[in-house]
Amino acid sequence: MRIHFIAIGGSAMHNLAIALHKKGYQISGSDDVIFEPAKSRLDKYGLLPAEMGWDENRISKDLDAVILGMHARIDNPELLKAQELGIKIYSYPEYIYEQSKNKLRVVIGGSHGKTTITSMILHVLNYYKRDFDYLVGAQLAGFETMVKVTEEAPVMIIEGDEYLSSPIDRRPKFHLYKANVAVISGIAWDHINVFPTYADYTLQFDKFIDTIEANGTLIYCKADADLNEIVSNSKAEITKIGYAIPEHEIRNGITYLLPEETALQIFGDHNLMNLNAAKLVCKQLNISETEFDAAIASFTGAAKRLEVISADDSTNVYKDFAHSPSKLKATIDAVKAQFTNRKLVACIELHTFSSLNKDFLKEYTGAMDKADEAIVFIDIKSFEQKRMEPFSEDDVQQAFANPKLKFFNDAAKLKNYLLSLNYKNTNLLMMSSGNYAGFDLPELAASLEK
């Protein structure tokens, strides 16, 4: 098979390219810019384009397929040439389905927790040396790539994103996988540029349920009222299993699952609900509750999901991917509940299209109320790149309904302010789907005054 990737540098795209290369396919690709770690990974396997940019001469009739990434535009010259030649064009979720249509497909959807639930399932399956394929949205310890596709594996675990599939396929990715076992972790409005109203957004989850194969299984968070209503009203011929927070207790900063008192390396109600979802999926894959608990005890979390940068008797520094209002609130709540005797300095970088939209900003009302020190950072370049109107400090304070909240749009000033604080018996939580304009978080953590 000869396959060409247009926009090969994307997170899922470059991982899929490597997975198919390992499978023995002939892979080529193009992009106008490729960042690390994709650049080094592609280079390692001889898949890094010799030159950046688009060139229609890369497209010829002897290609079996083209896989189109979201980074490409609809007038991309390579895409236009492939369309002219009649070559089959896939989005990457379409191609993942092609690679897994003869397997049992587990698809994890929801506005939050998808990566963590998927990571937990992969960890448990790996612990018991099960044979499985996967697609996950973060780099995991013990897994070289974020995508694996083989002929032999009987099951594929797929993180099912609700964002669009490609520039020419406006369907949400998770609609294309046709799950046998599906998870919905909860619904909280996101991607306002694609789904301009909450009703538009929730409709995608209703449709997702309809894509589950007949006699399949839906595992869903019953603590989410809107999701409960959608599931209750669904006429899909599937089994529906609800989950909530498992019994647990916190002692000396460690969470224990009850009644077995299994010590966990993760914490927070949100993570515990994710754990219950993963447990129910693993039960569908013939892994018992006792086996699951034994394996999950060694799970340390997915990258950038309450990832520990540094920790001592006085201060922990965390990095987290949280960016939407619900994720922000859940992450702050988790750290405060886990360390009741410590203060919390919480900083969020608003970076996504939704979070930089003035109409959406009010969705953050009260999201940082439990932080002892609440900070919002926006790299001024983010507004420029997205051609959006900048916020003032007053705009942010009013939207968050927190007059004590501090606002920065200069990374150097933010760093100086963070370093000016005393962190004795205080945790620092840095949340972003971006990179704080290039902050070196380990260096920052090492410099904190305690």
C-alpha positions in Angstrom: 0.0 0.0 0.0 1.3 3.5 -0.9 -0.3 6.3 1.2 0.5 10.0 1.2 -0.2 12.2 4.3 -1.2 15.8 3.6 -0.2 17.7 6.8 1.8 14.8 8.2 3.1 16.8 11.2 -0.2 16.8 13.2 -0.2 15.0 16.5 -2.4 12.0 15.4 -1.3 12.2 11.7 2.4 11.6 12.3 1.7 8.8 14.8 -0.6 7.1 12.3 2.0 7.5 9.6 4.6 5.8 11.8 2.1 3.0 12.7 1.4 2.3 9.1 5.1 2.4 8.2 5.7 -0.2 10.9 2.9 -2.3 9.3 4.9 -2.3 6.1 3.1 0.4 4.1 5.0 2.8 1.9 4.4 6.2 3.4 5.1 9.7 2.1 4.0 13.0 3.5 4.1 16.8 3.4 3.5 19.9 5.6 4.3 23.5 5.6 5.8 23.4 9.1 6.5 20.5 11.5 7.3 21.0 15.2 8.8 18.7 17.8 8.3 16.0 18.8 6.7 15.1 15.5 9.8 16.3 13.5 12.2 13.9 15.4 9.8 11.0 15.3 9.2 11.2 11.6 12.9 11.6 11.0 13.7 8.5 13.0 11.6 6.4 10.6 12.7 8.2 7.4 9.3 9.8 7.0 10.3 13.5 7.4 9.6 15.4 4.2 12.9 16.5 2.5 11.4 20.0 2.0 8.6 21.9 3.8 5.7 23.1 1.7 3.1 21.7 -0.6 3.9 20.3 -4.1 1.2 18.8 -6.4 4.0 16.6 -8.0 4.0 14.5 -4.9 0.5 13.2 -5.9 0.5 10.5 -8.6 -1.9 7.9 -9.8 0.1 5.0 -8.2 -1.0 6.2 -4.7 -3.6 3.9 -3.1 -4.9 6.6 -0.8 -4.3 10.1 0.6 -4.9 10.9 4.3 -5.9 14.5 4.9 -5.1 16.4 8.1 -7.1 19.3 9.6 -4.1 21.6 9.2 -4.5 21.6 5.4 -6.8 24.0 3.7 -9.5 23.1 1.1 -7.4 24.7 -1.7 -4.3 22.8 -0.8 -2.6 22.0 -4.2 -1.9 18.4 -3.2 -5.5 17.9 -2.2 -6.8 19.4 -5.4 -4.4 17.1 -7.4 -5.6 14.0 -5.6 -9.3 15.0 -6.2 -8.5 15.6 -9.9 -6.9 12.1 -10.2 -9.7 10.4 -8.4 -7.5 9.1 -5.6 -9.4 7.9 -2.5 -9.1 10.6 0.2 -9.6 9.8 3.9 -9.6 11.8 7.1 -7.5 10.1 9.7 -10.6 8.9 11.7 -12.0 7.4 8.5 -8.7 5.5 8.0 -8.6 4.4 11.6 -12.1 2.8 11.0 -10.8 1.1 7.9 -8.0 -0.4 9.9 -10.3 -1.5 12.7 -13.6 -2.5 11.1 -13.0 -6.2 11.7 -12.0 -5.6 15.3 -14.0 -4.9 18.5 -13.9 -1.1 18.7 -13.9 0.7 22.1 -14.5 4.5 21.6 -14.1 6.9 24.5 -16.0 10.2 23.9 -16.9 13.2 26.1 -15.9 16.8 26.7 -13.3 15.9 29.3 -11.4 12.9 30.6 -11.1 11.1 27.2 -7.4 10.9 27.2 -7.2 9.8 30.9 -9.9 7.1 30.5 -8.2 5.8 27.3 -4.8 5.8 29.0 -6.1 3.9 32.0 -7.6 1.2 29.7 -4.3 0.9 27.8 -2.3 0.7 31.0 -4.5 -2.2 32.3 -4.4 -4.1 29.0 -0.7 -3.6 28.8 -0.3 -4.7 32.4 -1.9 -8.1 31.5 0.0 -8.2 28.1 -3.2 -8.2 26.1 -2.9 -7.7 22.3 -4.6 -4.5 21.3 -4.5 -1.6 18.9 -5.0 2.0 20.0 -5.3 5.7 19.2 -4.8 8.0 22.2 -4.3 11.8 22.4 -1.2 11.9 24.7 2.2 10.3 24.9 2.1 7.5 27.6 4.9 5.9 29.5 5.6 2.5 28.1 4.1 3.3 24.6 6.5 4.6 21.9 3.7 6.1 19.8 0.2 7.4 20.2 -1.2 5.1 17.5 -0.9 1.3 16.9 -2.5 -0.6 14.0 -1.9 -4.2 13.3 -3.6 -7.1 11.5 -3.6 -9.4 14.5 -5.0 -7.4 17.5 -8.7 -8.3 18.1 -9.6 -5.0 19.7 -8.9 -1.3 19.2 -9.1 1.3 21.9 -9.9 4.8 20.4 -10.0 8.2 22.0 -13.0 9.7 20.2 -12.6 13.5 19.7 -15.8 15.5 18.8 -13.9 18.0 16.6 -14.2 17.9 12.8 -12.6 15.1 10.8 -10.9 17.1 8.0 -11.2 20.3 6.0 -13.5 18.4 3.5 -15.3 16.2 6.1 -17.2 18.3 8.7 -18.4 15.3 10.7 -17.1 14.9 14.3 -14.3 12.3 14.4 -16.1 10.1 16.9 -19.1 9.6 14.6 -16.9 7.7 12.2 -15.6 4.9 14.4 -18.9 2.9 14.9 -18.2 1.8 18.4 -19.0 -1.6 19.8 -18.3 -0.3 23.3 -18.6 3.5 23.8 -18.0 5.8 26.7 -19.3 9.4 27.2 -17.6 11.0 30.2 -19.7 14.1 30.3 -20.8 17.1 28.2 -19.5 20.7 28.7 -19.7 23.1 25.8 -16.5 23.5 23.7 -15.3 24.2 20.2 -17.6 27.3 19.9 -16.1 28.0 16.4 -17.7 24.8 15.1 -20.7 24.4 17.5 -21.9 28.0 18.1 -24.6 27.0 20.6 -24.7 24.5 23.4 -27.6 22.7 21.6 -25.4 22.3 18.5 -22.7 20.8 20.7 -24.9 18.4 22.7 -26.5 17.1 19.5 -23.2 15.6 18.4 -23.3 13.3 21.5 -26.8 12.3 20.7 -25.7 11.4 17.2 -22.7 9.6 18.6 -25.0 7.2 20.5 -26.8 6.5 17.2 -23.5 5.4 15.7 -22.9 2.6 18.3 -23.3 -0.8 16.6 -26.6 -2.6 17.3 -26.5 -4.6 20.6 -23.4 -2.6 21.6 -22.8 -1.0 25.0 -22.7 2.6 26.2 -20.9 3.5 29.4 -21.8 7.0 30.6 -21.4 9.4 33.5 -24.8 9.4 35.3 -23.7 12.4 37.4 -24.1 14.6 34.3 -27.7 15.7 34.2 -27.7 16.7 30.5 -26.0 13.5 29.4 -28.5 11.5 31.5 -31.4 13.1 29.6 -29.8 12.4 26.3 -29.1 8.7 27.2 -32.7 8.3 28.6 -34.3 9.6 25.4 -32.1 7.6 23.1 -33.9 4.8 21.2 -30.6 3.1 20.2 -30.7 -0.7 20.7 -27.8 -0.9 23.1 -27.0 -1.7 26.7 -26.6 1.5 28.8 -24.4 1.4 32.0 -24.1 4.5 34.2 -21.2 5.2 36.5 -20.3 7.7 39.3 -17.5 8.3 41.7 -16.3 5.1 43.4 -16.0 4.7 47.2 -12.7 6.0 48.4 -10.9 7.9 51.1 -8.0 10.3 51.3 -5.2 9.8 53.9 -2.1 11.9 54.0 -2.4 13.1 50.4 -3.0 9.6 49.0 -6.3 8.4 47.6 -7.4 4.8 48.4 -10.1 2.8 46.6 -12.5 1.1 49.0 -13.2 -1.5 50.2 -9.8 -3.1 49.1 -7.9 0.1 50.1 -6.0 0.1 46.8 -3.5 3.0 47.0 -3.7 5.2 43.8 -1.1 7.5 42.3 -3.9 9.7 40.9 -6.5 11.8 42.7 -9.6 14.0 42.4 -13.2 13.2 41.8 -12.8 13.7 38.1 -10.0 11.1 37.9 -12.0 8.7 40.1 -15.0 8.9 37.7 -12.6 8.3 34.8 -11.3 5.3 36.7 -14.8 3.9 37.1 -15.4 4.3 33.3 -12.2 2.5 32.5 -13.1 -0.3 34.9 -16.4 -0.9 33.2 -14.8 -0.9 29.8 -12.2 -3.5 31.0 -15.0 -5.6 32.4 -16.4 -5.7 28.8 -12.9 -7.0 27.8 -13.0 -9.8 30.4 -10.8 -8.1 33.0 -12.3 -8.5 36.5 -12.6 -5.7 39.1 -9.9 -7.3 41.2 -7.6 -7.6 38.2 -8.3 -4.0 37.3 -7.6 -2.6 40.8 -4.3 -4.5 40.9 -3.2 -3.0 37.6 -4.5 0.6 38.1 -2.5 1.0 41.3 0.6 1.6 39.1 -1.0 4.1 36.8 0.7 7.5 37.2 -1.5 9.5 34.8 -1.4 10.7 31.2 1.1 13.4 30.1 -0.1 16.9 31.1 -3.0 15.5 33.2 -2.1 16.7 36.7 1.4 15.8 35.8 3.8 16.3 38.7 6.7 18.7 37.8 8.2 18.7 41.3 7.1 17.6 44.8 8.3 17.9 48.4 6.9 18.1 51.9 5.8 21.7 51.4 5.0 22.2 47.7 3.9 20.3 44.6 4.0 21.8 41.2 1.5 20.4 38.6 1.1 20.8 34.8 -2.3 20.1 33.4 -4.0 20.3 30.0 -7.2 21.9 31.5 -8.5 24.8 29.4 -12.3 24.6 29.2 -14.4 25.9 32.2 -15.4 22.4 33.4 -11.9 21.0 33.2 -10.5 24.1 35.0 -12.9 23.9 37.9 -12.5 20.1 38.2 -8.7 20.3 38.3 -8.7 23.1 40.9 -11.2 21.2 43.0 -9.1 18.0 42.9 -5.9 19.7 44.1 -7.7 21.5 46.9 -9.5 18.4 48.1 -6.3 16.3 48.0 -4.2 18.9 50.0 -6.6 20.5 52.4 -3.8 22.1 54.5 -2.1 23.7 51.6 -2.9 26.9 49.7 -3.2 26.8 45.9 -1.8 29.1 43.4 -3.7 28.3 40.1 -2.8 29.7 36.7 -4.7 29.2 33.5 -3.5 30.1 30.0 -6.5 30.9 27.8 -5.3 29.7 24.4 -8.1 28.0 22.4 -10.5 29.7 20.0 -13.4 29.2 22.4 -11.6 30.6 25.4 -10.5 33.7 23.5 -14.0 34.4 22.4 -15.6 37.2 24.4 -19.1 35.6 24.2 -17.7 32.3 25.5 -15.6 33.9 28.3 -18.6 34.2 30.6 -18.7 30.4 30.8 -15.7 30.7 33.2 -17.8 32.3 35.9 -16.7 30.9 39.3 -14.3 28.4 37.7 -11.3 29.6 39.8 -13.2 30.4 43.1 -11.5 27.7 45.1 -8.0 28.8 44.3 -6.3 30.9 47.0 -4.5 32.8 44.2 -6.2 32.9 40.8 -4.2 34.0 37.7 -5.2 34.2 34.0 -2.5 34.5 31.3 -3.1 35.1 27.6 -0.1 35.5 25.3 -0.9 38.6 23.4 0.3 36.9 20.2 -2.6 34.4 20.5 -5.1 37.2 19.9 -3.0 38.4 16.9 -2.6 34.9 15.4 -6.4 34.2 15.7 -7.3 37.8 14.6 -9.4 38.3 17.7 -10.1 41.3 19.9 -7.8 41.3 23.1 -9.3 41.1 26.6 -8.6 43.6 29.3 -8.0 42.7 32.9 -11.4 44.1 33.8 -13.0 41.8 31.1 -11.4 38.8 32.6 -12.2 39.6 36.2 -15.9 40.3 35.3 -16.2 37.0 33.3 -14.7 34.9 36.0 -16.7 36.9 38.6 -13.5 37.1 40.7 -12.3 40.7 41.5 -9.1 39.3 43.1 -8.1 37.4 40.0 -4.8 38.7 38.4 -4.4 38.9 34.6 -1.2 38.9 32.6 -0.5 39.1 28.9 3.3 39.3 29.2 5.1 36.0 29.9 8.1 37.7 31.6 5.8 39.6 34.0 3.9 36.5 34.8 7.1 34.6 35.5 8.4 37.4 37.8 5.1 37.5 39.7 5.0 33.7 40.2 8.6 33.8 41.5 7.7 36.6 43.9 5.2 34.5 45.8 6.1 32.3 48.9 5.2 28.6 48.3 5.5 27.3 51.9 2.6 24.9 52.3 1.4 26.0 48.9 0.9 24.1 45.6 1.3 25.6 42.1 -1.0 24.5 39.3 -0.2 25.5 35.8 -3.0 24.8 33.3 -2.9 25.2 29.5 -3.4 23.5 26.2 -0.6 25.8 25.0 2.9 26.4 26.3 2.9 29.7 28.3 4.9 31.4 25.5 7.7 28.9 25.9 7.9 28.7 29.8 10.4 26.2 31.2 8.1 24.8 33.9 10.8 22.5 35.5 13.1 25.5 35.8 10.3 27.6 37.3 9.5 24.9 39.8 13.1 24.7 40.9 13.2 28.4 41.6 10.2 28.8 43.8 10.7 30.3 47.2 9.5 28.2 50.1 
